[in-house]
């Protein structure tokens, strides 16, 4: 045994106090004025305990086990760099097997320390704080951290974000990968809001305790697919996706959904242990709902509320899960030309857009993938007249309850050609600009929709004029 003069901060007053004795229950400390008080170990922060152990091991008379305890305590308290320095000083005095174990602990501590800095850096970017991001980068650039795989992968992105912030532009959220296969520890950087301890090996990320993978770039996400392998039917798995919370109780084989403050009753489900399970969540704009599939079976389809930007996978209650893959798809940004077509009452299919400069609707299709526009036919409309200029072929298709029928007409280069499409008096006919029939066939059924599809390139001039009954 040996004695050392140890000093720490009192958890309540934060004044510097001397440690006068220690036991399994805690320590006795003496304030500068001489007052002595007892503190239990859980009143002292992990970092302070690590520093106390480090100071104790640095005093004369310290034993080898004191050094091992100090290194472990410093790592637990988040001082992996100090732990590495301490280990370097006493390495030659320790047994080889102790060195191997302590090297592994220091490496784990360094990765955890670096991950916390990466989380802080991501928060600085989201809050547009160049100062906080610069402080994080000072620490991340240090040799003991910059060589770590997750730091090396993130540094170029963080440096670019800092440059944009310093130039007065809002860098916004850093671009993250939409498919993460966990082939390397650096893949954890794709989830900058993560917590807990994760180990990446053999193409999977596995939690070591209560942990979470999280990111906030889901505002444009359409779906997420997760491949998960629980080690046992124990604990819980909770997924947050754009405002939907999906919670699995593995022990009881049940799940619930939650949107805002509305929680569904628990329903049975089967998440199989020790084999990969595929979980797929897809947001559907039409109807504002999210479909949930587990191993190919739809288990829920809740209506959404306010849409968010969060994705997270949280594990708790002893759940240990291997995550093989997380893959996201995005909602395509709206094409102004297609939006404008819909405002005119025409639904585009394929490469069909309203081009205001051309003064019409541009259709660019191929034989197997034509470009088309279609609409619901008002009750008193019996046809349309349109002027078309282009090459290839145009198919005019009418449809009603029970089927459809169509007529194909060729397009020729040069001047625009006028076509009149009519369905009346039991006949479906297409006329040229002079009123001469180009094609005529018996009308099979009342018409509810009409479409014009082009295999080639054509421009339909506006307006397209309806023919009334």
C-alpha positions as a Markdown table, in Angstrom:
| # | Residue | x | y | z |
|---|---|---|---|---|
| 1 | Unk | 0.0 | 0.0 | 0.0 |
| 2 | Unk | 1.1 | 3.6 | -0.5 |
| 3 | Unk | -0.3 | 7.0 | 0.2 |
| 4 | Unk | -0.6 | 10.0 | -2.1 |
| 5 | Unk | -1.9 | 13.5 | -1.9 |
| 6 | Unk | -5.1 | 13.4 | -4.0 |
| 7 | Unk | -7.3 | 16.3 | -4.9 |
| 8 | Unk | -10.7 | 16.4 | -6.8 |
| 9 | Unk | -13.7 | 18.7 | -7.2 |
| 10 | Unk | -16.6 | 18.5 | -4.8 |
| 11 | Unk | -19.7 | 17.4 | -6.8 |
| 12 | Unk | -21.9 | 19.9 | -5.1 |
| 13 | Unk | -19.8 | 23.0 | -4.5 |
| 14 | Unk | -17.2 | 22.3 | -7.2 |
| 15 | Unk | -14.5 | 23.6 | -4.9 |
| 16 | Unk | -11.2 | 21.7 | -4.8 |
| 17 | Unk | -11.0 | 19.2 | -1.9 |
| 18 | Unk | -8.4 | 16.8 | -0.6 |
| 19 | Unk | -9.1 | 13.1 | -0.5 |
| 20 | Unk | -8.2 | 11.9 | 3.0 |
| 21 | Unk | -9.4 | 8.3 | 2.9 |
| 22 | Unk | -11.1 | 5.8 | 0.6 |
| 23 | Unk | -13.1 | 2.6 | 1.0 |
| 24 | Unk | -15.3 | 0.3 | -1.0 |
| 25 | Unk | -18.2 | 2.7 | -0.2 |
| 26 | Unk | -16.6 | 6.0 | -1.2 |
| 27 | Unk | -14.2 | 8.6 | -0.1 |
| 28 | Unk | -13.8 | 11.2 | 2.7 |
| 29 | Unk | -12.8 | 14.6 | 1.5 |
| 30 | Unk | -11.6 | 17.7 | 3.3 |
| 31 | Unk | -12.4 | 21.2 | 2.2 |
| 32 | Unk | -9.9 | 24.1 | 2.4 |
| 33 | Unk | -11.6 | 25.3 | 5.6 |
| 34 | Unk | -11.0 | 21.9 | 7.2 |
| 35 | Unk | -14.6 | 20.5 | 7.1 |
| 36 | Unk | -14.6 | 16.8 | 6.3 |
| 37 | Unk | -17.5 | 15.1 | 4.4 |
| 38 | Unk | -18.2 | 11.6 | 3.0 |
| 39 | Unk | -18.9 | 11.0 | -0.7 |
| 40 | Unk | -20.2 | 7.8 | -2.2 |
| 41 | Unk | -18.5 | 6.6 | -5.4 |
| 42 | Unk | -21.7 | 7.3 | -7.4 |
| 43 | Unk | -21.5 | 11.0 | -6.4 |
| 44 | Unk | -18.1 | 11.3 | -8.2 |
| 45 | Unk | -18.0 | 11.6 | -12.0 |
| 46 | Unk | -16.3 | 8.9 | -14.0 |
| 47 | Unk | -13.7 | 11.4 | -15.3 |
| 48 | Unk | -12.9 | 12.6 | -11.8 |
| 49 | Unk | -12.5 | 9.0 | -10.6 |
| 50 | Unk | -10.1 | 8.3 | -13.5 |
| 51 | Unk | -8.0 | 11.3 | -12.7 |
| 52 | Unk | -7.8 | 10.3 | -9.0 |
| 53 | Unk | -6.7 | 6.8 | -10.0 |
| 54 | Unk | -4.1 | 8.3 | -12.4 |
| 55 | Unk | -2.8 | 10.7 | -9.7 |
| 56 | Unk | -2.6 | 7.8 | -7.2 |
| 57 | Unk | -0.6 | 5.6 | -9.6 |
| 58 | Unk | 1.8 | 8.5 | -10.3 |
| 59 | Unk | 2.8 | 8.8 | -6.6 |
| 60 | Unk | 5.9 | 7.0 | -5.3 |
| 61 | Unk | 5.4 | 3.5 | -4.2 |
| 62 | Unk | 2.6 | 2.7 | -6.7 |
| 63 | Unk | 2.2 | -1.0 | -7.6 |
| 64 | Unk | 1.7 | -2.5 | -11.0 |
| 65 | Unk | -1.9 | -3.2 | -10.3 |
| 66 | Unk | -2.3 | 0.5 | -9.4 |
| 67 | Unk | -1.1 | 1.4 | -12.9 |
| 68 | Unk | -3.5 | -1.1 | -14.5 |
| 69 | Unk | -6.3 | 0.3 | -12.5 |
| 70 | Unk | -5.4 | 3.9 | -13.4 |
| 71 | Unk | -5.3 | 3.1 | -17.1 |
| 72 | Unk | -8.7 | 1.4 | -17.0 |
| 73 | Unk | -10.2 | 4.3 | -14.9 |
| 74 | Unk | -8.9 | 6.9 | -17.3 |
| 75 | Unk | -10.4 | 5.1 | -20.2 |
| 76 | Unk | -13.7 | 4.7 | -18.5 |
| 77 | Unk | -13.7 | 8.4 | -17.6 |
| 78 | Unk | -13.1 | 9.4 | -21.3 |
| 79 | Unk | -9.4 | 10.2 | -21.0 |
| 80 | Unk | -8.1 | 7.6 | -23.5 |
| 81 | Unk | -5.2 | 9.9 | -24.5 |
| 82 | Unk | -4.0 | 10.2 | -20.9 |
| 83 | Unk | -4.5 | 6.4 | -20.5 |
| 84 | Unk | -2.2 | 5.8 | -23.5 |
| 85 | Unk | 0.4 | 8.2 | -22.0 |
| 86 | Unk | 0.3 | 6.4 | -18.7 |
| 87 | Unk | 0.5 | 3.0 | -20.4 |
| 88 | Unk | 3.6 | 4.1 | -22.4 |
| 89 | Unk | 5.4 | 5.0 | -19.2 |
| 90 | Unk | 4.9 | 1.7 | -17.4 |
| 91 | Unk | 4.7 | -0.7 | -20.4 |
| 92 | Unk | 8.1 | -2.2 | -19.7 |
| 93 | Unk | 7.1 | -3.0 | -16.1 |
| 94 | Unk | 3.9 | -4.9 | -17.0 |
| 95 | Unk | 3.4 | -8.6 | -17.9 |
| 96 | Unk | 3.0 | -9.2 | -21.7 |
| 97 | Unk | -0.6 | -10.4 | -21.3 |
| 98 | Unk | -1.4 | -7.2 | -19.3 |
| 99 | Unk | 0.0 | -5.1 | -22.0 |
| 100 | Unk | -2.1 | -6.8 | -24.7 |
| 101 | Unk | -5.3 | -6.3 | -22.6 |
| 102 | Unk | -4.5 | -2.7 | -21.8 |
| 103 | Unk | -3.6 | -1.9 | -25.4 |
| 104 | Unk | -7.0 | -3.3 | -26.5 |
| 105 | Unk | -8.8 | -1.2 | -23.9 |
| 106 | Unk | -6.9 | 2.0 | -24.9 |
| 107 | Unk | -7.8 | 1.4 | -28.6 |
| 108 | Unk | -11.5 | 1.0 | -27.6 |
| 109 | Unk | -11.3 | 4.2 | -25.5 |
| 110 | Unk | -9.7 | 6.2 | -28.3 |
| 111 | Unk | -12.4 | 5.1 | -30.7 |
| 112 | Unk | -15.1 | 6.1 | -28.3 |
| 113 | Unk | -13.4 | 9.4 | -27.6 |
| 114 | Unk | -13.2 | 10.1 | -31.3 |
| 115 | Unk | -16.8 | 9.2 | -31.9 |
| 116 | Unk | -17.9 | 11.7 | -29.3 |
| 117 | Unk | -15.9 | 14.4 | -31.1 |
| 118 | Unk | -17.5 | 13.4 | -34.4 |
| 119 | Unk | -20.9 | 13.7 | -32.8 |
| 120 | Unk | -20.0 | 17.2 | -31.5 |
| 121 | Unk | -18.7 | 18.1 | -34.9 |
| 122 | Unk | -22.0 | 17.1 | -36.6 |
| 123 | Unk | -24.0 | 19.1 | -34.0 |
| 124 | Unk | -21.8 | 22.1 | -34.8 |
| 125 | Unk | -22.5 | 21.8 | -38.5 |
| 126 | Unk | -26.3 | 21.6 | -37.9 |
| 127 | Unk | -26.2 | 24.7 | -35.7 |
| 128 | Unk | -23.9 | 26.5 | -38.2 |
| 129 | Unk | -21.2 | 27.0 | -35.4 |
| 130 | Unk | -17.9 | 27.5 | -37.1 |
| 131 | Unk | -16.3 | 28.0 | -33.7 |
| 132 | Unk | -17.4 | 24.7 | -32.2 |
| 133 | Unk | -16.6 | 22.8 | -35.4 |
| 134 | Unk | -13.1 | 24.3 | -35.5 |
| 135 | Unk | -12.6 | 23.3 | -31.8 |
| 136 | Unk | -13.6 | 19.7 | -32.7 |
| 137 | Unk | -11.3 | 19.6 | -35.7 |
| 138 | Unk | -8.3 | 20.8 | -33.5 |
| 139 | Unk | -8.8 | 17.6 | -31.4 |
| 140 | Unk | -9.6 | 15.3 | -34.4 |
| 141 | Unk | -6.5 | 16.4 | -36.3 |
| 142 | Unk | -4.2 | 15.3 | -33.4 |
| 143 | Unk | -2.0 | 12.3 | -34.4 |
| 144 | Unk | -3.6 | 10.0 | -31.8 |
| 145 | Unk | -7.0 | 10.5 | -33.4 |
| 146 | Unk | -6.5 | 11.4 | -37.1 |
| 147 | Unk | -5.2 | 7.9 | -37.9 |
| 148 | Unk | -8.4 | 6.2 | -36.7 |
| 149 | Unk | -10.5 | 4.9 | -39.6 |
| 150 | Unk | -13.7 | 6.7 | -38.7 |
| 151 | Unk | -11.9 | 10.0 | -38.2 |
| 152 | Unk | -9.8 | 9.7 | -41.4 |
| 153 | Unk | -13.0 | 9.1 | -43.3 |
| 154 | Unk | -14.8 | 12.1 | -41.8 |
| 155 | Unk | -12.1 | 14.7 | -41.8 |
| 156 | Unk | -12.3 | 15.8 | -45.5 |
| 157 | Unk | -16.1 | 16.3 | -45.1 |
| 158 | Unk | -15.7 | 18.2 | -41.8 |
| 159 | Unk | -12.9 | 20.4 | -43.2 |
| 160 | Unk | -15.0 | 21.3 | -46.2 |
| 161 | Unk | -18.0 | 22.1 | -43.9 |
| 162 | Unk | -15.7 | 24.3 | -41.8 |
| 163 | Unk | -14.5 | 26.2 | -44.9 |
| 164 | Unk | -18.1 | 26.9 | -46.0 |
| 165 | Unk | -19.1 | 28.1 | -42.5 |
| 166 | Unk | -16.1 | 30.3 | -42.2 |
| 167 | Unk | -16.8 | 31.8 | -45.6 |
| 168 | Unk | -20.3 | 32.8 | -44.4 |
| 169 | Unk | -22.3 | 30.1 | -46.2 |
| 170 | Unk | -24.5 | 27.7 | -44.4 |
| 171 | Unk | -23.0 | 24.3 | -45.1 |
| 172 | Unk | -26.2 | 22.5 | -44.1 |
| 173 | Unk | -26.2 | 18.9 | -43.1 |
| 174 | Unk | -23.2 | 16.9 | -44.5 |
| 175 | Unk | -24.1 | 14.5 | -47.3 |
| 176 | Unk | -24.4 | 11.0 | -45.9 |
| 177 | Unk | -24.5 | 7.7 | -47.8 |
| 178 | Unk | -27.9 | 6.2 | -48.6 |
| 179 | Unk | -26.6 | 2.6 | -48.3 |
| 180 | Unk | -24.4 | 1.6 | -45.4 |
| 181 | Unk | -23.1 | -2.0 | -45.4 |
| 182 | Unk | -20.8 | -1.7 | -42.3 |
| 183 | Unk | -17.8 | -2.9 | -44.2 |
| 184 | Unk | -15.5 | -0.7 | -42.1 |
| 185 | Unk | -15.6 | 1.1 | -38.7 |
| 186 | Unk | -15.7 | 4.4 | -40.7 |
| 187 | Unk | -19.3 | 3.5 | -41.7 |
| 188 | Unk | -20.4 | 4.5 | -38.3 |
| 189 | Unk | -19.7 | 8.1 | -39.3 |
| 190 | Unk | -22.8 | 7.8 | -41.6 |
| 191 | Unk | -24.9 | 8.0 | -38.3 |
| 192 | Unk | -23.5 | 11.2 | -36.7 |
| 193 | Unk | -26.1 | 11.3 | -33.9 |
| 194 | Unk | -25.3 | 7.8 | -32.6 |
| 195 | Unk | -24.7 | 6.9 | -29.0 |
| 196 | Unk | -23.4 | 3.9 | -27.1 |
| 197 | Unk | -20.7 | 1.5 | -28.2 |
| 198 | Unk | -20.7 | -0.2 | -31.6 |
| 199 | Unk | -18.3 | -2.8 | -32.9 |
| 200 | Unk | -17.9 | -3.2 | -36.7 |
| 201 | Unk | -16.5 | -6.5 | -38.0 |
| 202 | Unk | -17.3 | -9.0 | -40.8 |
| 203 | Unk | -19.8 | -6.6 | -42.5 |
| 204 | Unk | -22.0 | -6.0 | -39.4 |
| 205 | Unk | -22.3 | -3.4 | -36.7 |
| 206 | Unk | -23.1 | -4.9 | -33.2 |
| 207 | Unk | -24.0 | -3.0 | -30.1 |
| 208 | Unk | -22.2 | -3.7 | -26.9 |
| 209 | Unk | -24.7 | -2.1 | -24.6 |
| 210 | Unk | -27.8 | 0.2 | -24.9 |
| 211 | Unk | -26.9 | 2.0 | -28.1 |
| 212 | Unk | -28.4 | 3.9 | -31.0 |
| 213 | Unk | -27.6 | 4.6 | -34.6 |
| 214 | Unk | -29.1 | 7.9 | -35.7 |
| 215 | Unk | -29.0 | 10.6 | -38.4 |
| 216 | Unk | -31.2 | 13.6 | -39.4 |
| 217 | Unk | -31.4 | 13.7 | -43.2 |
| 218 | Unk | -34.7 | 11.9 | -43.7 |
| 219 | Unk | -36.8 | 14.9 | -44.9 |
| 220 | Unk | -36.5 | 13.6 | -48.5 |
| 221 | Unk | -36.5 | 9.8 | -47.6 |
| 222 | Unk | -39.1 | 7.5 | -49.2 |
| 223 | Unk | -38.0 | 4.3 | -47.5 |
| 224 | Unk | -35.5 | 2.5 | -45.2 |
| 225 | Unk | -34.6 | -1.1 | -45.3 |
| 226 | Unk | -32.8 | -2.7 | -42.3 |
| 227 | Unk | -31.3 | -6.2 | -42.1 |
| 228 | Unk | -31.0 | -7.1 | -38.4 |
| 229 | Unk | -30.0 | -10.3 | -36.5 |
| 230 | Unk | -30.9 | -10.3 | -32.8 |
| 231 | Unk | -28.8 | -12.6 | -30.7 |
| 232 | Unk | -31.7 | -13.6 | -28.5 |
| 233 | Unk | -35.3 | -12.8 | -27.7 |
| 234 | Unk | -34.4 | -10.2 | -25.1 |
| 235 | Unk | -34.8 | -6.4 | -24.8 |
| 236 | Unk | -36.3 | -4.0 | -27.3 |
| 237 | Unk | -35.6 | -2.6 | -30.8 |
| 238 | Unk | -37.1 | 0.8 | -31.5 |
| 239 | Unk | -37.0 | 2.5 | -35.0 |
| 240 | Unk | -37.8 | 6.1 | -35.6 |
| 241 | Unk | -38.5 | 7.1 | -39.3 |
| 242 | Unk | -39.9 | 10.5 | -40.3 |
| 243 | Unk | -42.2 | 10.8 | -37.4 |
| 244 | Unk | -43.2 | 7.1 | -37.0 |
| 245 | Unk | -41.9 | 5.1 | -34.0 |
| 246 | Unk | -41.9 | 1.3 | -34.4 |
| 247 | Unk | -41.1 | -0.5 | -31.1 |
| 248 | Unk | -40.5 | -4.3 | -30.9 |
| 249 | Unk | -40.6 | -6.2 | -27.6 |
| 250 | Unk | -38.5 | -9.2 | -28.5 |
| 251 | Unk | -39.2 | -11.2 | -25.3 |
| 252 | Unk | -43.0 | -11.1 | -25.8 |
| 253 | Unk | -43.0 | -11.2 | -29.6 |
| 254 | Unk | -45.0 | -7.9 | -29.9 |
| 255 | Unk | -44.7 | -4.5 | -31.5 |
| 256 | Unk | -46.4 | -1.1 | -31.4 |
| 257 | Unk | -46.5 | 1.9 | -33.6 |
| 258 | Unk | -46.6 | 5.5 | -32.5 |
| 259 | Unk | -47.3 | 8.7 | -34.5 |
| 260 | Unk | -47.2 | 11.9 | -32.4 |
| 261 | Unk | -48.9 | 10.9 | -29.1 |
| 262 | Unk | -51.0 | 8.1 | -30.5 |
| 263 | Unk | -49.8 | 4.6 | -29.7 |
| 264 | Unk | -51.3 | 1.6 | -31.3 |
| 265 | Unk | -52.3 | -1.5 | -29.2 |
| 266 | Unk | -49.5 | -4.2 | -29.1 |
| 267 | Unk | -49.8 | -6.7 | -31.9 |
| 268 | Unk | -48.0 | -10.1 | -32.3 |
| 269 | Unk | -45.0 | -10.4 | -34.6 |
| 270 | Unk | -42.1 | -12.8 | -35.2 |
| 271 | Unk | -38.6 | -11.4 | -35.1 |
| 272 | Unk | -36.4 | -14.5 | -35.5 |
| 273 | Unk | -33.3 | -14.8 | -33.3 |
| 274 | Unk | -29.9 | -15.6 | -34.7 |
| 275 | Unk | -31.0 | -15.2 | -38.4 |
| 276 | Unk | -31.2 | -12.0 | -40.5 |
| 277 | Unk | -34.6 | -10.3 | -40.4 |
| 278 | Unk | -35.5 | -7.7 | -43.1 |
| 279 | Unk | -37.5 | -4.7 | -42.0 |
| 280 | Unk | -38.8 | -2.3 | -44.6 |
| 281 | Unk | -40.6 | 1.0 | -44.0 |
| 282 | Unk | -42.0 | 2.9 | -47.0 |
| 283 | Unk | -43.7 | 6.3 | -46.9 |
| 284 | Unk | -46.5 | 6.7 | -49.4 |
| 285 | Unk | -47.4 | 10.3 | -50.2 |
| 286 | Unk | -50.8 | 9.4 | -51.6 |
| 287 | Unk | -52.7 | 8.9 | -48.4 |
| 288 | Unk | -49.8 | 10.1 | -46.2 |
| 289 | Unk | -49.1 | 6.7 | -44.7 |
| 290 | Unk | -46.1 | 4.4 | -44.0 |
| 291 | Unk | -46.2 | 0.8 | -44.9 |
| 292 | Unk | -44.2 | -1.5 | -42.5 |
| 293 | Unk | -43.0 | -4.9 | -43.7 |
| 294 | Unk | -41.3 | -7.6 | -41.6 |
| 295 | Unk | -39.7 | -10.4 | -43.6 |
| 296 | Unk | -41.9 | -9.7 | -46.6 |
| 297 | Unk | -45.2 | -9.5 | -44.6 |
| 298 | Unk | -47.1 | -6.2 | -44.1 |
| 299 | Unk | -47.6 | -5.8 | -40.3 |
| 300 | Unk | -48.7 | -2.2 | -40.1 |
| 301 | Unk | -49.8 | 0.8 | -42.3 |
| 302 | Unk | -50.2 | 3.8 | -40.0 |
| 303 | Unk | -51.4 | 7.2 | -41.2 |
| 304 | Unk | -48.6 | 9.8 | -40.6 |
| 305 | Unk | -48.8 | 13.2 | -38.9 |
| 306 | Unk | -46.2 | 15.9 | -39.1 |
| 307 | Unk | -43.2 | 14.5 | -41.1 |
| 308 | Unk | -39.8 | 14.7 | -39.5 |
| 309 | Unk | -36.2 | 14.2 | -40.6 |
| 310 | Unk | -35.0 | 11.7 | -38.0 |
| 311 | Unk | -33.9 | 8.1 | -38.5 |
| 312 | Unk | -32.8 | 6.1 | -35.5 |
| 313 | Unk | -32.3 | 2.5 | -34.5 |
| 314 | Unk | -32.2 | 2.1 | -30.7 |
| 315 | Unk | -31.5 | -1.0 | -28.7 |
| 316 | Unk | -32.2 | -1.4 | -25.0 |
| 317 | Unk | -33.1 | -3.8 | -22.2 |
| 318 | Unk | -30.3 | -6.2 | -23.0 |
| 319 | Unk | -31.0 | -6.5 | -26.8 |
| 320 | Unk | -27.8 | -7.3 | -28.7 |
| 321 | Unk | -28.3 | -7.0 | -32.5 |
| 322 | Unk | -26.1 | -7.3 | -35.6 |
| 323 | Unk | -27.0 | -4.7 | -38.2 |
| 324 | Unk | -26.0 | -6.0 | -41.6 |
| 325 | Unk | -27.3 | -3.1 | -43.7 |
| 326 | Unk | -29.2 | 0.1 | -43.6 |
| 327 | Unk | -30.4 | 1.4 | -47.0 |
| 328 | Unk | -32.5 | 4.5 | -47.8 |
| 329 | Unk | -34.3 | 5.6 | -50.9 |
| 330 | Unk | -35.3 | 9.2 | -51.7 |
| 331 | Unk | -38.4 | 11.0 | -53.0 |
| 332 | Unk | -37.5 | 12.5 | -56.3 |
| 333 | Unk | -37.5 | 16.2 | -56.4 |
| 334 | Unk | -40.5 | 17.6 | -58.2 |
| 335 | Unk | -40.0 | 18.6 | -61.8 |
| 336 | Unk | -41.6 | 22.0 | -62.4 |
| 337 | Unk | -42.7 | 21.0 | -65.9 |
| 338 | Unk | -44.6 | 18.0 | -64.6 |
| 339 | Unk | -46.1 | 20.0 | -61.8 |
| 340 | Unk | -47.3 | 22.5 | -64.3 |
| 341 | Unk | -48.9 | 19.8 | -66.4 |
| 342 | Unk | -50.9 | 18.5 | -63.5 |
| 343 | Unk | -52.2 | 22.0 | -62.9 |
| 344 | Unk | -53.6 | 22.0 | -66.4 |
| 345 | Unk | -55.4 | 18.7 | -65.6 |
| 346 | Unk | -53.0 | 16.4 | -67.5 |
| 347 | Unk | -51.1 | 13.6 | -65.7 |
| 348 | Unk | -47.6 | 13.0 | -67.2 |
| 349 | Unk | -46.1 | 9.5 | -67.7 |
| 350 | Unk | -42.5 | 9.0 | -68.8 |
| 351 | Unk | -40.6 | 12.0 | -70.2 |
| 352 | Unk | -43.5 | 14.4 | -70.5 |
| 353 | Unk | -43.2 | 18.0 | -69.3 |
| 354 | Unk | -44.7 | 21.4 | -70.0 |
| 355 | Unk | -42.1 | 23.6 | -71.7 |
| 356 | Unk | -43.2 | 27.2 | -71.5 |
| 357 | Unk | -40.4 | 28.4 | -73.9 |
| 358 | Unk | -41.6 | 25.9 | -76.5 |
| 359 | Unk | -45.2 | 26.9 | -75.8 |
| 360 | Unk | -46.4 | 23.4 | -75.4 |
| 361 | Unk | -46.1 | 19.9 | -73.9 |
| 362 | Unk | -42.9 | 18.1 | -74.9 |
| 363 | Unk | -43.1 | 14.4 | -75.2 |
| 364 | Unk | -39.9 | 12.4 | -75.7 |
| 365 | Unk | -40.5 | 8.6 | -75.7 |
| 366 | Unk | -39.1 | 5.3 | -76.9 |
| 367 | Unk | -41.0 | 2.4 | -78.4 |
| 368 | Unk | -40.8 | 0.5 | -75.0 |
| 369 | Unk | -41.1 | 3.6 | -72.8 |
| 370 | Unk | -43.4 | 6.1 | -74.5 |
| 371 | Unk | -44.1 | 9.6 | -73.1 |
| 372 | Unk | -47.7 | 10.3 | -72.5 |
| 373 | Unk | -50.3 | 12.6 | -71.0 |
| 374 | Unk | -53.7 | 11.5 | -69.8 |
| 375 | Unk | -56.8 | 13.0 | -68.1 |
| 376 | Unk | -60.2 | 12.1 | -66.8 |
| 377 | Unk | -62.9 | 13.1 | -69.3 |
| 378 | Unk | -65.7 | 15.4 | -68.2 |
| 379 | Unk | -69.2 | 14.1 | -68.7 |
| 380 | Unk | -70.1 | 16.6 | -71.6 |
| 381 | Unk | -66.8 | 16.1 | -73.5 |
| 382 | Unk | -66.8 | 13.9 | -76.6 |
| 383 | Unk | -63.2 | 14.5 | -77.9 |
| 384 | Unk | -60.2 | 16.9 | -78.2 |
| 385 | Unk | -58.5 | 18.9 | -80.9 |
| 386 | Unk | -54.7 | 19.2 | -80.7 |
| 387 | Unk | -51.8 | 20.5 | -82.8 |
| 388 | Unk | -48.8 | 18.2 | -82.8 |
| 389 | Unk | -45.4 | 18.6 | -84.3 |
| 390 | Unk | -42.7 | 15.9 | -84.3 |
| 391 | Unk | -41.5 | 12.5 | -85.4 |
| 392 | Unk | -42.5 | 9.0 | -84.6 |
| 393 | Unk | -45.9 | 7.7 | -83.7 |
| 394 | Unk | -48.7 | 8.9 | -81.5 |
| 395 | Unk | -51.1 | 6.5 | -79.8 |
| 396 | Unk | -54.5 | 7.8 | -78.9 |
| 397 | Unk | -56.1 | 5.6 | -76.2 |
| 398 | Unk | -59.6 | 5.9 | -74.7 |
| 399 | Unk | -60.7 | 3.8 | -71.8 |
| 400 | Unk | -63.8 | 3.1 | -69.8 |
| 401 | Unk | -65.2 | 0.5 | -67.5 |
| 402 | Unk | -64.1 | -3.0 | -68.6 |
| 403 | Unk | -61.3 | -2.1 | -71.0 |
| 404 | Unk | -59.7 | 0.3 | -73.5 |
| 405 | Unk | -59.1 | 0.8 | -77.2 |
| 406 | Unk | -56.6 | 2.8 | -79.2 |
| 407 | Unk | -55.6 | 4.2 | -82.6 |
| 408 | Unk | -52.1 | 4.9 | -83.8 |
| 409 | Unk | -51.3 | 7.8 | -86.1 |
| 410 | Unk | -47.9 | 8.6 | -87.7 |
| 411 | Unk | -46.2 | 12.0 | -87.0 |
| 412 | Unk | -44.1 | 13.8 | -89.7 |
| 413 | Unk | -41.5 | 16.5 | -89.5 |
| 414 | Unk | -42.3 | 20.0 | -90.7 |
| 415 | Unk | -45.4 | 22.0 | -89.8 |
| 416 | Unk | -47.7 | 21.1 | -86.9 |
| 417 | Unk | -50.5 | 18.7 | -87.8 |
| 418 | Unk | -53.9 | 19.2 | -86.3 |
| 419 | Unk | -55.8 | 16.1 | -85.1 |
| 420 | Unk | -59.4 | 15.9 | -83.8 |
| 421 | Unk | -60.2 | 12.9 | -81.7 |
| 422 | Unk | -64.0 | 12.2 | -81.3 |
| 423 | Unk | -66.0 | 9.4 | -79.6 |
| 424 | Unk | -69.7 | 9.9 | -80.3 |
| 425 | Unk | -72.6 | 8.2 | -82.0 |
| 426 | Unk | -71.0 | 4.8 | -81.5 |
| 427 | Unk | -67.8 | 5.7 | -83.3 |
| 428 | Unk | -64.2 | 6.4 | -82.2 |
| 429 | Unk | -62.6 | 8.5 | -85.0 |
| 430 | Unk | -59.5 | 10.6 | -85.6 |
| 431 | Unk | -59.8 | 13.4 | -88.2 |
| 432 | Unk | -57.1 | 15.5 | -89.8 |
| 433 | Unk | -57.1 | 19.3 | -90.0 |
| 434 | Unk | -59.5 | 19.2 | -92.9 |
| 435 | Unk | -62.0 | 17.0 | -91.1 |
| 436 | Unk | -61.0 | 13.9 | -93.2 |
| 437 | Unk | -61.1 | 10.7 | -91.1 |
| 438 | Unk | -57.7 | 9.1 | -90.7 |
| 439 | Unk | -58.9 | 6.2 | -88.7 |
| 440 | Unk | -62.3 | 5.1 | -87.5 |
| 441 | Unk | -63.5 | 2.2 | -85.3 |
| 442 | Unk | -66.7 | 1.3 | -83.5 |
| 443 | Unk | -66.8 | 2.7 | -79.9 |
| 444 | Unk | -66.8 | -0.2 | -77.5 |
| 445 | Unk | -67.8 | 1.5 | -74.2 |
| 446 | Unk | -68.5 | 4.9 | -72.6 |
| 447 | Unk | -65.2 | 6.9 | -72.3 |
| 448 | Unk | -63.9 | 8.0 | -68.9 |
| 449 | Unk | -60.2 | 8.6 | -69.6 |
| 450 | Unk | -58.1 | 9.6 | -72.7 |
| 451 | Unk | -54.3 | 9.5 | -73.2 |
| 452 | Unk | -51.9 | 10.6 | -75.9 |
| 453 | Unk | -48.6 | 8.6 | -76.0 |
| 454 | Unk | -45.7 | 9.4 | -78.2 |
| 455 | Unk | -42.9 | 7.0 | -79.3 |
| 456 | Unk | -40.5 | 9.6 | -80.7 |
| 457 | Unk | -40.2 | 13.3 | -80.1 |
| 458 | Unk | -43.1 | 15.6 | -80.3 |
| 459 | Unk | -44.5 | 18.9 | -79.0 |
| 460 | Unk | -48.2 | 19.3 | -78.4 |
| 461 | Unk | -49.2 | 23.0 | -78.7 |
| 462 | Unk | -51.4 | 24.6 | -76.1 |
| 463 | Unk | -54.2 | 24.9 | -75.6 |
| 464 | Unk | -55.6 | 21.4 | -76.1 |
| 465 | Unk | -59.3 | 22.2 | -77.0 |
| 466 | Unk | -62.1 | 19.9 | -75.7 |
| 467 | Unk | -65.0 | 19.2 | -78.0 |
| 468 | Unk | -68.3 | 19.5 | -76.2 |
| 469 | Unk | -71.4 | 17.5 | -76.9 |
